[in-house]
């Protein structure tokens, strides 16, 4: 059951609602292709219809212009919206496209080209319709989201550049530290060599043994340094030679214990020779560590790039303050626009962090000029931390705005579909009543009422077409747009059948499925709203994915299941009336074709959901 007592937020009604709604309906009327339309057999008939559409375009533009003038004083927001729509029509050249189509349709050999151009015309009309459908609040939020997204991209770009420069600086620091470490090991080898030379004269076995242990420890340290991925040159060979020197020293200590001074001296001299070779190798490694990793790029050479980043951070900080010029040159070039922000924005979150990052960048530049790569790296790290915080704050507001946009869209859709349900139910009731009291021919009052019902059903079809346009523009769901497209098709089919005074089982079955579809859609929308409200009450931030779907996977699956059940029910109805006089044979055949196409569509959607791994 649908909770009809649940408070429904009113539709996003535009200022100047009566006038603008009329314009939107007018746009929908000729922008959407007629349902079940049979293509004319002659190009002359096509040209006549295309000429009619061309004339409607011109009348529409004239009416929009006059309406804009009428609302300029009383409702400037509506007038501005109409002005943007008129400008969009002018830039896309709708009437010129219509004129070109007339020429193409006059030549049978160019009908394929005309068909492609007709699709372009429909896309252009969809763009105009999108402008008219946007509410002031929604449009303002969309503008802010676009602006914040630009700030996020600029922060991300600045962060990437700073990270790259930091890696270069750190590499310089690492090279210096590696060289310093190896030079320190070389000095320790010198000290060990001096001790060994002194022991040549003292002939102290215990001191010789201790020197061997000290040399072995140094060999282990050199070996550890050689294991570093940044080690260069012959560090490993130096470790082996130091280890061999330690063995010679131990052999000398053993010979001294046995009073074999001649043998001890040979081992001591060999130890000295191996220590000196180890020193040569390690000094070569220290030089290679510096030269081979970064030849010709001392820290001072990184100062200018760091200064440039600091200037970029300063410009970004000013941009994020929300001035009318609040769009960077980089963002303008990326978007292809010369004036992205025409009105002031509230300061972007994270602006202070960017300003702090700028300060750290300036310090790093000064330290690089002084060849202090170590301290420069620390300031670069601080700048990176500030930029990461700025990015997180921008992401948080963008996520909140996306959530608000989704909530407003859900509320608007719920209101629209609930209104359609309330208007559909009397149509169904009157169709049944007229059919029950008519035997073979409708009375004059019933004929008039049936024609009126057909018009009412056509209005609902246009409203469902508007909802479909909204969903297609959102583009985050798979089943939802397909279900609404079928709903629109059913409404057009019922309108056509009512216009032909076909009130029998098939018409009533389709009307019943329209109600069932609307109820299923409303339940799904309410489910998503409840989940959003529950998440907010629990203080959850919700998914951070920019493409968070309008409906969860579980709701989409329920819609798909309901679509399959409707196909099953309508198939039973058609089976029951087949072979009887209740429905014309052509209508039964057409209904079977429609059901066949829908069954294929359900299968296609199920495969698409499987491929996209849709989950609740």
C-alpha positions as CSV (number, residue, x, y, z in Angstrom):
1,X,0.0,0.0,0.0
2,X,1.1,3.5,-0.8
3,X,1.1,5.9,2.2
4,X,-1.1,8.6,0.7
5,X,-1.1,10.4,4.0
6,X,2.6,10.8,3.7
7,X,3.4,14.5,3.2
8,X,4.4,15.1,-0.3
9,X,6.6,18.0,-1.2
10,X,5.1,20.1,-4.0
11,X,6.6,19.8,-7.4
12,X,9.4,22.2,-8.2
13,X,7.1,24.8,-9.6
14,X,8.7,27.6,-11.6
15,X,8.0,31.3,-10.9
16,X,5.3,32.4,-13.2
17,X,4.1,28.8,-13.1
18,X,0.9,29.2,-15.2
19,X,2.7,30.9,-18.1
20,X,5.9,28.8,-18.0
21,X,4.0,25.6,-17.6
22,X,2.1,26.4,-20.7
23,X,5.4,27.0,-22.5
24,X,6.8,23.7,-21.3
25,X,3.7,21.8,-22.4
26,X,4.0,23.5,-25.8
27,X,7.6,22.4,-26.1
28,X,6.8,18.9,-25.1
29,X,3.9,18.7,-27.5
30,X,6.0,19.2,-30.7
31,X,9.4,18.1,-29.4
32,X,8.3,14.5,-28.6
33,X,7.5,12.2,-31.5
34,X,4.0,10.9,-31.6
35,X,3.4,7.4,-30.2
36,X,2.7,4.6,-32.6
37,X,2.9,7.0,-35.5
38,X,2.9,5.4,-38.9
39,X,5.5,6.9,-41.3
40,X,3.8,8.6,-44.3
41,X,4.3,6.9,-47.6
42,X,5.1,10.1,-49.5
43,X,7.7,12.7,-48.8
44,X,5.1,15.4,-49.5
45,X,3.2,14.4,-46.4
46,X,6.4,14.4,-44.3
47,X,7.3,17.9,-45.6
48,X,3.8,19.1,-44.7
49,X,4.2,17.9,-41.1
50,X,7.7,19.2,-40.8
51,X,6.5,22.6,-42.0
52,X,3.9,22.6,-39.3
53,X,6.6,21.9,-36.7
54,X,8.7,24.7,-38.2
55,X,5.8,27.1,-37.8
56,X,5.3,25.9,-34.2
57,X,8.9,26.6,-33.4
58,X,8.6,30.2,-34.6
59,X,5.3,30.7,-32.7
60,X,6.9,29.3,-29.6
61,X,9.9,31.6,-29.8
62,X,7.6,34.6,-30.4
63,X,5.4,33.6,-27.4
64,X,8.5,33.1,-25.2
65,X,9.8,36.5,-26.2
66,X,6.5,38.3,-25.4
67,X,6.2,36.3,-22.1
68,X,9.6,37.4,-21.1
69,X,8.7,41.0,-21.6
70,X,5.5,40.5,-19.6
71,X,7.3,38.9,-16.6
72,X,10.4,41.2,-16.7
73,X,9.1,43.5,-13.9
74,X,6.9,41.2,-11.8
75,X,9.0,38.0,-12.0
76,X,12.5,38.7,-13.1
77,X,13.7,35.2,-12.4
78,X,11.2,33.7,-14.7
79,X,12.0,36.3,-17.3
80,X,15.7,35.5,-17.0
81,X,15.0,31.8,-17.4
82,X,13.0,32.5,-20.6
83,X,15.8,34.7,-21.9
84,X,18.3,31.8,-21.5
85,X,15.9,29.5,-23.3
86,X,15.4,32.0,-26.1
87,X,19.2,32.4,-26.3
88,X,19.6,28.6,-26.4
89,X,17.1,28.4,-29.3
90,X,19.0,31.1,-31.2
91,X,22.4,29.5,-30.6
92,X,21.2,26.1,-31.7
93,X,19.4,27.5,-34.7
94,X,16.2,25.6,-34.3
95,X,14.2,27.4,-37.1
96,X,17.2,27.1,-39.5
97,X,17.3,23.4,-38.8
98,X,13.6,23.1,-39.5
99,X,14.1,25.0,-42.8
100,X,16.9,22.6,-43.7
101,X,14.7,19.7,-43.0
102,X,12.0,20.9,-45.3
103,X,14.6,21.0,-48.2
104,X,15.8,17.5,-47.3
105,X,12.3,16.0,-47.1
106,X,11.4,17.4,-50.5
107,X,14.0,15.0,-52.0
108,X,13.2,11.3,-51.4
109,X,16.9,10.3,-51.9
110,X,17.9,12.4,-48.8
111,X,15.4,11.0,-46.3
112,X,18.1,9.2,-44.3
113,X,20.0,12.5,-43.9
114,X,16.7,14.2,-42.8
115,X,16.1,11.5,-40.2
116,X,19.5,12.2,-38.6
117,X,18.8,15.9,-38.6
118,X,15.5,15.3,-37.0
119,X,17.2,13.6,-34.1
120,X,19.5,16.6,-33.8
121,X,16.4,18.9,-33.7
122,X,14.9,16.7,-30.9
123,X,18.2,17.0,-28.9
124,X,18.2,20.8,-29.2
125,X,14.6,21.0,-28.1
126,X,15.4,18.8,-25.1
127,X,18.1,21.3,-24.1
128,X,15.5,24.1,-24.3
129,X,13.1,22.0,-22.2
130,X,15.8,21.4,-19.6
131,X,16.3,25.1,-19.1
132,X,12.6,25.7,-18.6
133,X,12.2,22.8,-16.2
134,X,14.9,23.9,-13.8
135,X,13.7,25.7,-10.7
136,X,15.5,28.7,-9.4
137,X,16.8,26.9,-6.3
138,X,17.9,23.9,-8.2
139,X,19.6,26.1,-10.8
140,X,21.4,28.0,-8.1
141,X,22.6,24.8,-6.4
142,X,23.7,23.4,-9.8
143,X,25.7,26.5,-10.4
144,X,27.4,26.2,-7.0
145,X,28.1,22.6,-7.5
146,X,29.8,23.3,-10.9
147,X,31.8,26.1,-9.3
148,X,32.9,24.0,-6.3
149,X,33.8,21.1,-8.7
150,X,36.1,23.5,-10.5
151,X,37.7,24.5,-7.2
152,X,38.2,20.8,-6.4
153,X,39.8,20.1,-9.8
154,X,42.2,23.1,-9.3
155,X,43.1,22.0,-5.8
156,X,43.7,18.4,-7.1
157,X,45.9,19.7,-9.9
158,X,47.9,21.9,-7.4
159,X,48.2,19.0,-5.1
160,X,49.6,16.7,-7.8
161,X,52.1,19.3,-8.8
162,X,53.2,19.9,-5.2
163,X,53.5,16.1,-4.6
164,X,55.7,15.7,-7.7
165,X,58.0,18.6,-6.7
166,X,58.1,17.2,-3.1
167,X,59.3,13.8,-4.5
168,X,62.0,15.5,-6.5
169,X,63.1,17.5,-3.4
170,X,63.0,14.4,-1.2
171,X,65.1,12.5,-3.8
172,X,67.7,15.2,-3.4
173,X,67.6,14.8,0.3
174,X,67.8,11.1,0.1
175,X,70.8,11.3,-2.2
176,X,72.5,13.7,0.2
177,X,71.7,11.5,3.2
178,X,72.9,8.4,1.4
179,X,76.2,10.0,0.5
180,X,76.5,11.4,4.0
181,X,75.9,7.9,5.5
182,X,78.4,6.3,3.2
183,X,81.0,9.0,3.9
184,X,80.5,8.3,7.6
185,X,81.1,4.6,7.1
186,X,84.3,5.5,5.2
187,X,85.5,7.5,8.2
188,X,84.8,4.5,10.5
189,X,86.9,2.3,8.1
190,X,89.7,4.9,8.5
191,X,89.5,4.6,12.3
192,X,89.6,0.8,12.1
193,X,92.6,1.0,9.8
194,X,94.4,3.3,12.2
195,X,93.8,0.9,15.1
196,X,95.0,-2.0,13.0
197,X,98.2,-0.2,12.1
198,X,98.8,0.6,15.8
199,X,98.4,-3.1,16.7
200,X,101.1,-4.0,14.3
201,X,103.5,-2.7,17.0
202,X,101.6,-3.6,20.2
203,X,101.0,-7.3,19.4
204,X,98.0,-7.5,21.8
205,X,95.9,-10.6,21.0
206,X,92.9,-9.4,23.0
207,X,92.9,-5.9,21.4
208,X,93.2,-7.6,18.0
209,X,90.2,-9.9,18.7
210,X,88.2,-6.9,19.8
211,X,89.1,-5.1,16.5
212,X,87.9,-8.1,14.5
213,X,84.5,-7.9,16.3
214,X,84.2,-4.2,15.6
215,X,85.1,-4.6,12.0
216,X,82.5,-7.4,11.7
217,X,79.8,-5.1,13.0
218,X,80.8,-2.4,10.6
219,X,80.7,-4.9,7.7
220,X,77.1,-5.7,8.7
221,X,76.2,-2.0,8.7
222,X,77.7,-1.6,5.3
223,X,75.8,-4.7,4.1
224,X,72.5,-3.2,5.4
225,X,73.3,0.0,3.5
226,X,73.8,-2.0,0.3
227,X,70.3,-3.5,0.7
228,X,68.7,-0.1,0.2
229,X,66.9,0.2,-3.2
230,X,68.7,3.6,-3.6
231,X,72.2,2.2,-3.1
232,X,74.6,2.9,-5.9
233,X,78.0,1.6,-6.9
234,X,80.0,-1.0,-5.0
235,X,78.5,-0.8,-1.5
236,X,77.9,-4.6,-1.4
237,X,81.5,-5.3,-2.5
238,X,82.7,-2.9,0.2
239,X,80.8,-4.9,2.8
240,X,82.4,-8.2,1.6
241,X,85.8,-6.7,1.8
242,X,85.2,-5.3,5.3
243,X,83.9,-8.8,6.3
244,X,87.0,-10.4,4.9
245,X,89.2,-7.8,6.8
246,X,87.4,-8.9,10.0
247,X,88.3,-12.5,9.3
248,X,92.0,-11.5,8.7
249,X,91.9,-9.7,12.1
250,X,90.6,-12.8,13.9
251,X,93.2,-14.9,12.3
252,X,95.9,-12.4,13.4
253,X,94.5,-12.6,17.0
254,X,94.7,-16.4,17.0
255,X,98.3,-16.2,15.7
256,X,99.2,-13.7,18.4
257,X,97.8,-16.1,21.0
258,X,100.1,-18.8,19.7
259,X,103.1,-16.4,19.7
260,X,103.3,-16.6,15.9
261,X,104.1,-13.0,15.4
262,X,105.2,-13.3,11.8
263,X,101.9,-15.0,10.7
264,X,99.9,-12.4,12.7
265,X,101.7,-9.6,10.9
266,X,100.7,-11.0,7.5
267,X,97.1,-11.3,8.5
268,X,97.2,-7.7,9.9
269,X,98.7,-6.3,6.7
270,X,96.1,-8.1,4.6
271,X,93.3,-6.7,6.9
272,X,94.7,-3.2,6.4
273,X,94.8,-3.7,2.6
274,X,91.2,-5.0,2.5
275,X,90.0,-2.1,4.7
276,X,91.5,0.4,2.3
277,X,89.9,-1.3,-0.7
278,X,86.6,-1.2,1.2
279,X,87.0,2.5,1.8
280,X,87.7,3.2,-1.9
281,X,84.6,1.2,-2.9
282,X,82.3,3.0,-0.4
283,X,83.5,6.5,-1.4
284,X,82.9,5.6,-5.1
285,X,79.4,4.5,-4.0
286,X,78.8,7.8,-2.2
287,X,79.7,9.8,-5.3
288,X,77.6,7.5,-7.5
289,X,74.6,7.9,-5.2
290,X,74.6,11.6,-5.7
291,X,75.6,11.9,-9.4
292,X,73.7,8.9,-10.9
293,X,70.3,9.7,-9.3
294,X,70.1,13.4,-10.0
295,X,72.8,14.8,-12.2
296,X,72.7,18.5,-12.6
297,X,69.6,19.1,-10.5
298,X,70.6,20.6,-7.2
299,X,67.9,21.7,-4.8
300,X,68.4,25.4,-5.8
301,X,67.1,24.5,-9.2
302,X,63.8,23.5,-7.7
303,X,63.2,26.9,-6.1
304,X,61.6,28.5,-9.2
305,X,59.1,25.7,-9.7
306,X,58.2,25.9,-6.0
307,X,57.7,29.7,-6.3
308,X,55.4,29.1,-9.3
309,X,53.3,26.7,-7.2
310,X,53.1,29.3,-4.5
311,X,51.8,31.8,-6.9
312,X,49.3,29.3,-8.2
313,X,48.1,28.7,-4.6
314,X,47.7,32.4,-4.0
315,X,45.5,32.7,-7.2
316,X,43.5,29.7,-6.2
317,X,43.0,31.1,-2.7
318,X,41.6,34.3,-4.1
319,X,39.5,32.4,-6.5
320,X,38.0,30.3,-3.7
321,X,36.9,33.5,-1.9
322,X,33.9,33.6,-4.3
323,X,34.4,36.9,-6.1
324,X,32.6,37.4,-9.4
325,X,35.9,36.6,-11.1
326,X,35.9,33.3,-9.1
327,X,36.9,31.1,-11.9
328,X,40.6,30.4,-12.7
329,X,42.1,30.7,-16.1
330,X,42.8,27.0,-16.0
331,X,39.2,26.2,-15.3
332,X,38.0,28.5,-18.0
333,X,40.3,26.9,-20.5
334,X,39.2,23.4,-19.4
335,X,35.5,24.2,-19.8
336,X,35.9,26.4,-22.9
337,X,34.0,29.2,-21.2
338,X,35.1,32.8,-20.9
339,X,32.8,33.7,-18.0
340,X,32.0,30.8,-15.7
341,X,30.9,32.8,-12.7
342,X,28.8,35.9,-13.3
343,X,27.7,36.4,-9.7
344,X,29.5,36.1,-6.4
345,X,29.6,32.8,-4.6
346,X,29.9,32.0,-0.9
347,X,33.6,31.3,-0.2
348,X,34.6,27.7,-1.0
349,X,35.3,25.4,2.0
350,X,39.1,24.8,2.4
351,X,40.0,28.3,1.2
352,X,42.0,29.0,4.4
353,X,43.8,25.7,4.0
354,X,44.9,26.7,0.5
355,X,46.2,30.0,1.9
356,X,48.1,28.1,4.6
357,X,49.5,25.8,1.9
358,X,50.7,28.9,0.0
359,X,52.6,30.1,3.1
360,X,54.4,26.7,3.4
361,X,55.2,26.7,-0.3
362,X,56.9,30.1,0.0
363,X,59.0,28.9,2.9
364,X,60.0,25.8,0.9
365,X,61.0,28.0,-2.0
366,X,63.3,30.1,0.2
367,X,64.8,26.9,1.7
368,X,65.5,25.4,-1.7
369,X,67.3,28.6,-2.7
370,X,69.6,28.0,0.3
371,X,70.1,24.3,-0.8
372,X,68.3,23.2,2.4
373,X,66.4,20.3,0.8
374,X,65.7,18.6,4.1
375,X,63.8,21.6,5.6
376,X,62.1,22.3,2.2
377,X,60.7,18.8,2.2
378,X,59.2,19.4,5.6
379,X,57.4,22.5,4.4
380,X,56.3,20.8,1.3
381,X,54.8,18.0,3.4
382,X,52.9,20.7,5.4
383,X,51.6,22.2,2.1
384,X,50.4,18.8,0.9
385,X,48.5,18.2,4.2
386,X,46.8,21.6,3.9
387,X,45.8,20.9,0.3
388,X,44.5,17.5,1.2
389,X,42.3,19.0,3.9
390,X,41.0,21.6,1.4
391,X,40.1,18.8,-1.0
392,X,38.3,16.9,1.7
393,X,36.3,20.0,2.7
394,X,35.3,20.6,-0.9
395,X,34.3,17.0,-1.3
396,X,32.1,17.1,1.8
397,X,30.1,20.1,0.6
398,X,29.8,18.7,-2.9
399,X,28.5,15.5,-1.4
400,X,26.0,17.4,0.7
401,X,24.8,19.4,-2.3
402,X,24.4,16.2,-4.4
403,X,22.4,14.7,-1.6
404,X,20.1,17.7,-1.4
405,X,19.7,17.6,-5.2
406,X,18.8,14.0,-5.1
407,X,16.3,14.5,-2.2
408,X,14.6,17.4,-4.1
409,X,14.4,15.4,-7.2
410,X,12.9,12.4,-5.4
411,X,10.4,14.7,-3.7
412,X,9.5,16.3,-7.0
413,X,9.1,12.9,-8.7
414,X,6.9,11.6,-5.9
415,X,4.7,14.6,-6.2
416,X,4.4,14.3,-9.9
417,X,3.6,10.6,-9.9
418,X,1.2,10.9,-7.0
419,X,-0.6,13.7,-8.9
420,X,-0.7,11.4,-12.0
421,X,-2.1,8.6,-9.9
422,X,-4.9,10.8,-8.5
423,X,-5.8,11.9,-12.1
424,X,-5.5,8.4,-13.6
425,X,-7.9,6.7,-11.2
426,X,-11.0,8.7,-12.2
427,X,-10.2,7.9,-15.9
428,X,-10.2,4.2,-15.1
429,X,-13.4,4.4,-13.2
430,X,-15.2,6.4,-15.9
431,X,-13.9,4.0,-18.6
432,X,-15.3,1.0,-16.8
433,X,-18.6,2.7,-16.0
434,X,-19.2,3.8,-19.6
435,X,-18.2,0.4,-20.9
436,X,-20.6,-1.3,-18.5
437,X,-23.6,0.8,-19.4
438,X,-23.0,0.7,-23.2
439,X,-24.1,-2.3,-25.2
440,X,-23.2,-1.7,-28.8
441,X,-23.1,2.1,-29.3
442,X,-22.2,4.9,-26.9
443,X,-24.8,7.5,-26.1
444,X,-23.9,11.1,-27.1
445,X,-23.0,12.1,-23.5
446,X,-20.8,9.0,-23.2
447,X,-19.1,9.8,-26.5
448,X,-18.3,13.3,-25.3
449,X,-17.0,12.0,-22.0
450,X,-14.9,9.4,-23.7
451,X,-13.3,12.1,-25.9
452,X,-12.7,14.1,-22.8
453,X,-11.1,11.1,-21.1
454,X,-8.8,10.7,-24.1
455,X,-7.7,14.3,-23.8
456,X,-7.1,13.8,-20.0
457,X,-5.1,10.7,-20.7
458,X,-3.0,12.6,-23.3
459,X,-2.2,15.2,-20.7
460,X,-1.0,12.5,-18.4
461,X,1.2,11.1,-21.2
462,X,2.8,14.5,-21.6
463,X,3.4,14.6,-17.9
464,X,5.0,11.2,-17.9
465,X,7.2,12.3,-20.8
466,X,8.4,15.2,-18.6
467,X,9.3,12.7,-15.9
468,X,11.1,10.6,-18.4
469,X,13.1,13.6,-19.5
470,X,14.1,14.3,-15.9
471,X,15.2,10.7,-15.4
472,X,17.2,10.6,-18.6
473,X,19.0,13.8,-17.6
474,X,19.8,12.3,-14.2
475,X,21.1,9.2,-15.9
476,X,21.9,7.1,-12.7
477,X,19.3,4.4,-12.9
478,X,18.7,1.5,-15.4
479,X,15.1,0.3,-14.7
480,X,13.4,3.5,-13.7
481,X,13.6,5.3,-17.0
482,X,12.5,2.2,-18.9
483,X,9.5,1.8,-16.6
484,X,8.5,5.4,-17.1
485,X,9.0,5.1,-20.9
486,X,6.6,2.2,-20.9
487,X,4.2,4.2,-18.7
488,X,4.2,7.0,-21.2
489,X,3.6,4.5,-24.0
490,X,0.7,2.9,-22.2
491,X,-0.9,6.3,-21.5
492,X,-0.6,7.2,-25.2
493,X,-2.0,3.8,-26.2
494,X,-5.0,4.4,-23.8
495,X,-5.5,7.9,-25.1
496,X,-5.6,6.5,-28.7
497,X,-8.0,3.7,-27.8
498,X,-10.3,6.1,-25.9
499,X,-10.3,8.4,-28.9
500,X,-11.4,5.4,-31.0
501,X,-14.0,4.5,-28.4
502,X,-12.3,1.2,-27.6
503,X,-13.3,0.7,-24.0
504,X,-13.0,-3.1,-23.8
505,X,-10.8,-5.5,-21.7
506,X,-7.5,-4.5,-23.3
507,X,-8.1,-0.8,-22.6
508,X,-9.2,-1.5,-19.1
509,X,-6.2,-3.8,-18.6
510,X,-3.7,-1.2,-19.7
511,X,-5.4,1.4,-17.5
512,X,-5.1,-1.0,-14.5
513,X,-1.4,-1.5,-15.3
514,X,-0.9,2.2,-15.4
515,X,-2.2,2.5,-11.9
516,X,-0.1,-0.4,-10.8
517,X,3.0,1.1,-12.4
518,X,2.4,4.4,-10.7
519,X,2.0,2.8,-7.3
520,X,5.2,0.7,-7.8
521,X,7.1,3.8,-8.8
522,X,5.8,5.8,-5.8
523,X,6.7,3.0,-3.4
524,X,10.3,2.9,-4.8
525,X,10.7,6.6,-4.5
526,X,9.4,6.6,-1.0
527,X,11.8,3.8,-0.1
528,X,14.7,5.8,-1.2
529,X,13.5,8.9,0.6
530,X,13.1,6.9,3.8
531,X,16.6,5.5,3.5
532,X,18.0,9.0,2.9
533,X,16.1,10.4,6.0
534,X,17.3,7.5,8.1
535,X,20.9,7.9,7.1
536,X,20.7,11.6,8.0
537,X,19.1,11.0,11.4
538,X,21.9,8.5,12.2
539,X,24.4,11.1,11.2
540,X,25.8,9.0,8.3
541,X,27.4,10.7,5.4
542,X,26.2,8.1,2.9
543,X,28.0,7.0,-0.2
544,X,30.5,9.4,-1.6
545,X,30.2,8.2,-5.1
546,X,29.4,11.1,-7.4
547,X,27.1,8.7,-9.4
548,X,25.1,7.6,-6.4
549,X,21.9,6.3,-8.2
550,X,18.5,8.0,-7.7
551,X,17.1,4.6,-6.6
552,X,19.0,1.8,-4.8
553,X,19.6,-1.5,-6.6
554,X,16.9,-3.2,-4.5
555,X,14.2,-0.7,-5.6
556,X,15.3,-1.1,-9.2
557,X,15.0,-4.9,-8.9
558,X,11.5,-4.5,-7.5
559,X,10.5,-2.3,-10.4
560,X,11.8,-4.8,-12.8
561,X,9.9,-7.6,-11.1
562,X,6.7,-5.5,-11.1
563,X,7.2,-4.9,-14.9
564,X,7.5,-8.6,-15.5
565,X,4.3,-9.2,-13.5
566,X,2.4,-6.6,-15.5
567,X,3.5,-8.3,-18.7
568,X,2.2,-11.6,-17.3
569,X,-1.2,-10.1,-16.4
570,X,-1.7,-8.4,-19.7
571,X,-0.7,-11.6,-21.6
572,X,-3.5,-13.4,-19.8
573,X,-6.0,-10.7,-20.7
574,X,-5.1,-10.8,-24.4
575,X,-5.3,-14.6,-24.3
576,X,-8.8,-14.5,-22.8
577,X,-10.1,-12.1,-25.5
578,X,-8.4,-13.8,-28.4
579,X,-10.9,-15.4,-30.7
580,X,-13.8,-13.4,-29.2
581,X,-15.6,-10.3,-30.4
582,X,-14.5,-8.3,-27.4
583,X,-11.6,-6.7,-29.2
584,X,-10.7,-6.1,-32.8
585,X,-8.2,-8.6,-34.2
586,X,-5.8,-5.8,-35.2
587,X,-5.8,-4.5,-31.6
588,X,-5.0,-7.9,-30.3
589,X,-2.2,-8.3,-32.7
590,X,-0.7,-4.9,-31.8
591,X,-1.0,-5.7,-28.1
592,X,0.9,-8.9,-28.6
593,X,3.7,-7.1,-30.5
594,X,3.9,-4.6,-27.6
595,X,4.1,-7.3,-25.0
596,X,6.8,-9.2,-27.0
597,X,9.0,-6.0,-27.2
598,X,8.5,-5.4,-23.5
599,X,9.5,-8.9,-22.6
600,X,12.7,-8.5,-24.6
601,X,13.3,-5.2,-22.9
602,X,13.0,-6.7,-19.5
603,X,15.5,-9.4,-20.5
604,X,17.9,-6.8,-21.8
605,X,17.6,-4.7,-18.6
606,X,18.2,-7.8,-16.5
607,X,21.4,-8.6,-18.4
608,X,22.5,-4.9,-18.1
609,X,21.9,-5.0,-14.3
610,X,23.9,-8.2,-14.1
611,X,26.8,-6.8,-16.1
612,X,26.9,-3.6,-14.0
613,X,26.7,-5.8,-10.8
614,X,23.8,-3.8,-9.3
615,X,23.3,-4.6,-5.7
616,X,20.9,-3.4,-3.0
